Amino acid sequence: MRIIGIIPARYASTRFPGKPLALIAGKSLIQRVVERCQQATSLAEVVVATDDPRIAEAAKKFCRVEMTRADHPSGSDRIAEVAQRNQCDAVVNIQGDEPLIDPAVIDAVARAVCRSSAPQNPLPASPNAGSTSPSPPRSGGEGRGEVALRAQGESQLDVGCSMLDVRCSPGEGAEMCTTATLIRNPEEYDNPNVVKVVVNSAGRALYFSRRTIPYLREAASRSVNEQLAAFPFLKHLGIYGYRRETLLRLVKFPVSPLENAEKLEQLRALENGIPIAVVKVNYDSVGVDMPEDVARVEKLLTTEKHR
């Protein structure tokens, strides 16, 4: 199974214009994200998808770049344009503002998609007109990601400091998947920028919201710390895996009412009957949303954990 990682990258940002090219300890943000993704054993290739020539010029020095239209309403729509003209079975959508993304988290998402009944041969691609650099040929008929995923077992994936709970039954697979982690910080409990998710007994998402869900009726009058102790609230981490055909089907639907209300693109999938498997991880993302976040990430890079 050929799985590619795609990083959507836009230059325009209200809070941090030019963010992908911001330097973090001597390297651009987008380069740091790409380098972390390239450490994942599941990905056959990492591609940056952008509509800006400045990002393309910088990124093509360390990975393949695909130019896209500028009018996409979401990151999923942008990567779908790239997936449409590339040969692959599945895609992992990695946020372009997380320079410390754990490669094991990427592998867990890829693994959830890999355990599917997808066709043995990669789906045909449209002519690769948007690529700014050619994809390197691979010998032996299998990409790096194909071999690595085939070698993994079907139980929980032990990644040292993180235990990844993939709840798909062997062979069942997931049309679409994402990740979540326990909320431990009280400041995140009612922060609308921290998206919450609730799942069913099979590990499928029931709903995502900027509100705190679920509402603990019997504990509503208690402190935030007490509520966090009473229920395992889940914080959504914005990485997605899709079967290629599912992604191409998803973006044909118009922006949905719930997606528009919450400004959460994954709700388009749920509203149109596409199930989303949620991989629970013992990991929390560190994003760059504002210029002041650069110093915080640089400080983390000096620690042994992120070198």
C-alpha positions as CSV (number, residue, x, y, z in Angstrom):
1,M,0.0,0.0,0.0
2,R,1.5,3.3,-1.1
3,I,0.8,6.1,1.4
4,I,2.0,9.7,0.9
5,G,2.2,12.5,3.4
6,I,1.0,15.9,2.2
7,I,1.6,19.1,4.0
8,P,-0.8,22.0,3.0
9,A,1.0,25.3,3.3
10,R,-0.4,28.8,2.8
11,Y,1.5,32.1,2.9
12,A,-1.5,34.2,3.9
13,S,-2.3,34.2,7.6
14,T,-4.1,36.8,9.6
15,R,-2.2,36.1,12.8
16,F,1.2,35.2,11.3
17,P,1.7,36.1,7.6
18,G,4.4,34.1,5.9
19,K,4.4,31.6,8.7
20,P,5.7,28.6,6.7
21,L,8.9,30.5,6.0
22,A,9.5,31.8,9.5
23,L,12.9,30.7,10.8
24,I,13.1,28.4,13.8
25,A,16.6,27.9,15.0
26,G,18.0,28.5,11.5
27,K,15.5,26.5,9.5
28,S,12.1,27.5,8.1
29,L,9.0,26.2,9.8
30,I,8.0,24.2,6.7
31,Q,11.5,22.5,6.5
32,R,11.2,21.4,10.1
33,V,7.8,19.9,9.6
34,V,9.0,18.1,6.4
35,E,12.1,16.7,8.2
36,R,9.9,15.3,11.0
37,C,7.6,13.7,8.5
38,Q,10.5,12.2,6.6
39,Q,11.4,10.3,9.8
40,A,8.0,8.4,9.6
41,T,8.6,4.9,8.3
42,S,5.1,4.6,6.9
43,L,5.3,7.3,4.2
44,A,6.6,6.6,0.7
45,E,7.0,10.3,0.1
46,V,6.4,13.7,1.7
47,V,4.9,16.5,-0.5
48,V,4.3,20.1,0.2
49,A,1.1,21.5,-1.3
50,T,1.0,25.2,-1.7
51,D,-0.4,28.0,-3.9
52,D,2.5,30.4,-3.1
53,P,5.7,30.5,-5.3
54,R,7.7,31.7,-2.3
55,I,6.9,28.6,-0.3
56,A,7.4,26.4,-3.4
57,E,10.8,27.9,-4.0
58,A,12.0,27.2,-0.5
59,A,10.4,23.8,0.0
60,K,11.6,22.2,-3.3
61,K,15.1,22.2,-1.8
62,F,14.2,19.4,0.6
63,C,11.1,17.7,-0.8
64,R,8.7,17.5,-3.7
65,V,6.3,20.4,-4.1
66,E,2.9,20.5,-5.8
67,M,1.3,23.8,-6.8
68,T,-2.4,24.1,-6.1
69,R,-5.3,26.5,-6.6
70,A,-5.6,29.4,-4.2
71,D,-9.4,29.1,-3.6
72,H,-9.6,25.9,-1.6
73,P,-11.9,26.2,1.5
74,S,-9.8,23.8,3.6
75,G,-6.6,21.8,3.9
76,S,-8.4,18.7,2.8
77,D,-9.6,20.3,-0.4
78,R,-6.0,21.4,-1.1
79,I,-4.5,18.0,-0.6
80,A,-7.3,16.4,-2.6
81,E,-6.1,18.3,-5.6
82,V,-2.6,16.8,-5.1
83,A,-4.0,13.3,-4.5
84,Q,-6.0,13.5,-7.7
85,R,-2.9,13.6,-9.8
86,N,-0.7,11.3,-7.8
87,Q,-0.5,7.6,-7.6
88,C,-1.2,6.4,-4.1
89,D,-3.7,4.3,-2.0
90,A,-3.9,6.7,0.9
91,V,-2.9,10.1,2.1
92,V,-1.8,11.5,5.5
93,N,-2.6,15.2,5.9
94,I,0.0,16.8,8.2
95,Q,-0.4,20.3,9.6
96,G,2.3,22.6,8.4
97,D,2.6,24.5,11.7
98,E,3.8,21.6,13.9
99,P,7.6,21.5,13.7
100,L,7.8,18.9,16.6
101,I,5.3,16.4,15.2
102,D,6.1,12.9,16.4
103,P,6.8,10.6,13.5
104,A,5.2,7.8,15.4
105,V,1.9,9.6,15.4
106,I,2.1,9.9,11.6
107,D,2.8,6.1,11.5
108,A,-0.2,5.4,13.7
109,V,-2.5,7.3,11.4
110,A,-1.1,5.6,8.4
111,R,-1.4,2.3,10.0
112,A,-5.1,2.8,10.8
113,V,-5.7,3.5,7.1
114,C,-3.4,0.7,6.0
115,R,-5.5,-1.9,7.7
116,S,-8.2,-1.6,5.1
117,S,-9.6,-3.5,2.2
118,A,-8.0,-1.1,-0.3
119,P,-7.0,-2.4,-3.7
120,Q,-3.6,-4.1,-4.0
121,N,-2.5,-1.8,-6.8
122,P,-2.3,2.0,-6.3
123,L,-5.1,3.9,-7.9
124,P,-4.2,5.6,-11.2
125,A,-3.3,9.2,-11.0
126,S,-4.2,12.1,-13.3
127,P,-1.3,13.8,-15.2
128,N,1.0,15.4,-12.6
129,A,0.8,18.9,-14.0
130,G,1.2,20.7,-10.7
131,S,4.5,19.2,-9.6
132,T,7.5,21.6,-9.4
133,S,10.0,18.7,-8.9
134,P,9.8,15.1,-10.1
135,S,9.1,12.2,-7.7
136,P,12.2,10.0,-7.4
137,P,11.9,6.5,-8.9
138,R,11.8,3.6,-6.4
139,S,13.3,0.2,-7.1
140,G,12.0,-3.2,-6.1
141,G,8.3,-2.3,-6.6
142,E,7.7,-1.1,-3.0
143,G,8.1,2.3,-1.3
144,R,9.6,2.6,2.1
145,G,6.2,3.1,3.7
146,E,4.8,-0.1,2.1
147,V,7.5,-2.3,3.6
148,A,7.3,-0.7,7.1
149,L,3.6,-1.0,7.4
150,R,3.5,-4.6,6.2
151,A,6.0,-5.4,8.9
152,Q,3.9,-4.0,11.8
153,G,1.7,-6.2,14.0
154,E,-2.0,-5.7,14.7
155,S,-1.8,-4.9,18.4
156,Q,-1.1,-1.6,20.0
157,L,2.0,0.2,18.6
158,D,4.6,0.8,21.3
159,V,6.6,3.9,20.5
160,G,8.5,4.3,23.7
161,C,7.1,7.4,25.4
162,S,3.8,7.1,23.6
163,M,1.3,4.2,23.4
164,L,-0.9,4.5,20.4
165,D,-4.4,2.9,20.8
166,V,-5.6,1.9,17.3
167,R,-9.1,0.6,17.8
168,C,-9.9,-0.6,14.3
169,S,-10.3,-4.4,14.2
170,P,-7.7,-6.2,12.1
171,G,-8.6,-6.0,8.5
172,E,-11.4,-3.6,9.2
173,G,-9.5,-0.4,8.4
174,A,-10.7,3.1,8.3
175,E,-11.9,5.3,5.4
176,M,-10.7,8.3,7.4
177,C,-8.8,8.6,10.7
178,T,-7.4,11.2,13.0
179,T,-5.8,11.4,16.5
180,A,-6.8,12.7,19.9
181,T,-5.2,12.9,23.4
182,L,-6.4,13.3,26.9
183,I,-7.0,16.9,28.1
184,R,-4.8,17.4,31.2
185,N,-4.4,21.2,31.2
186,P,-7.3,23.0,32.8
187,E,-6.7,26.0,30.5
188,E,-7.7,23.8,27.5
189,Y,-11.0,22.7,29.0
190,D,-13.2,25.5,27.7
191,N,-10.8,27.0,25.2
192,P,-12.6,27.1,21.8
193,N,-9.2,26.9,20.0
194,V,-8.8,23.4,21.6
195,V,-11.2,21.2,19.6
196,K,-12.8,18.4,21.6
197,V,-14.0,15.0,20.2
198,V,-16.2,12.3,21.6
199,V,-16.0,8.7,20.3
200,N,-18.1,5.5,20.4
201,S,-17.1,2.1,21.8
202,A,-15.5,1.2,18.5
203,G,-13.2,4.3,18.5
204,R,-15.2,6.2,15.9
205,A,-15.8,9.9,16.2
206,L,-19.4,10.9,17.2
207,Y,-18.8,14.6,17.1
208,F,-16.1,17.3,17.2
209,S,-16.7,20.7,18.8
210,R,-15.1,23.9,20.0
211,R,-17.4,23.5,23.0
212,T,-16.5,21.2,25.9
213,I,-18.1,17.9,25.2
214,P,-19.7,15.9,26.8
215,Y,-21.5,18.1,29.3
216,L,-21.2,16.5,32.8
217,R,-24.6,17.1,34.2
218,E,-23.8,15.7,37.7
219,A,-20.4,17.4,37.9
220,A,-21.3,20.7,36.2
221,S,-20.9,22.6,39.5
222,R,-17.5,21.2,40.3
223,S,-14.2,22.7,39.4
224,V,-12.5,22.1,36.1
225,N,-9.9,19.9,37.7
226,E,-12.6,17.8,39.2
227,Q,-14.4,17.5,35.9
228,L,-11.2,16.5,34.1
229,A,-10.7,13.8,36.8
230,A,-14.3,12.6,36.4
231,F,-14.2,12.0,32.6
232,P,-11.5,11.4,30.0
233,F,-12.1,14.5,27.8
234,L,-10.3,14.2,24.5
235,K,-8.5,16.9,22.6
236,H,-8.4,16.6,18.8
237,L,-5.0,16.7,17.1
238,G,-5.3,18.0,13.5
239,I,-3.7,15.2,11.5
240,Y,-5.8,13.1,9.2
241,G,-5.5,9.9,7.2
242,Y,-7.7,9.1,4.2
243,R,-8.1,6.4,1.7
244,R,-7.5,8.2,-1.6
245,E,-11.0,7.4,-2.9
246,T,-12.6,8.6,0.3
247,L,-10.7,11.9,0.2
248,L,-11.7,12.5,-3.4
249,R,-15.3,11.7,-2.5
250,L,-15.3,14.0,0.5
251,V,-14.2,17.1,-1.3
252,K,-17.1,16.7,-3.8
253,F,-19.5,17.5,-1.0
254,P,-20.2,21.2,-0.4
255,V,-19.2,22.9,2.9
256,S,-21.7,21.5,5.3
257,P,-23.8,23.4,7.9
258,L,-22.0,22.0,10.9
259,E,-18.6,22.6,9.2
260,N,-19.5,26.2,8.6
261,A,-20.9,26.7,12.1
262,E,-17.9,25.3,14.0
263,K,-15.3,26.0,11.3
264,L,-14.1,22.4,11.5
265,E,-13.6,20.7,8.2
266,Q,-13.9,17.1,9.6
267,L,-17.6,17.7,10.3
268,R,-18.2,17.6,6.5
269,A,-17.2,14.0,6.6
270,L,-19.5,13.1,9.6
271,E,-22.4,14.9,8.1
272,N,-22.1,12.9,4.9
273,G,-21.8,9.5,6.5
274,I,-18.0,9.1,6.3
275,P,-16.8,7.4,9.6
276,I,-13.7,8.8,11.2
277,A,-11.5,6.4,13.4
278,V,-9.8,8.2,16.3
279,V,-6.4,7.0,17.3
280,K,-5.7,7.9,20.9
281,V,-2.1,8.9,21.5
282,N,-0.1,9.9,24.6
283,Y,1.3,12.9,22.8
284,D,0.4,16.6,22.6
285,S,1.1,18.8,19.6
286,V,3.1,22.0,19.8
287,G,2.0,24.4,17.1
288,V,3.2,27.7,15.8
289,D,0.2,30.0,15.6
290,M,1.7,33.4,16.5
291,P,5.2,34.9,16.1
292,E,5.8,34.6,19.8
293,D,5.4,30.8,19.5
294,V,8.7,30.6,17.6
295,A,10.7,31.3,20.8
296,R,8.8,28.6,22.6
297,V,9.6,26.0,20.0
298,E,13.2,27.0,19.8
299,K,13.5,26.5,23.6
300,L,12.0,23.0,23.2
301,L,14.4,22.2,20.4
302,T,17.3,22.7,22.8
303,T,16.1,19.8,25.0
304,E,17.3,16.3,24.3
305,K,13.8,15.1,23.5
306,H,13.5,17.1,20.3
307,R,17.0,17.3,19.0
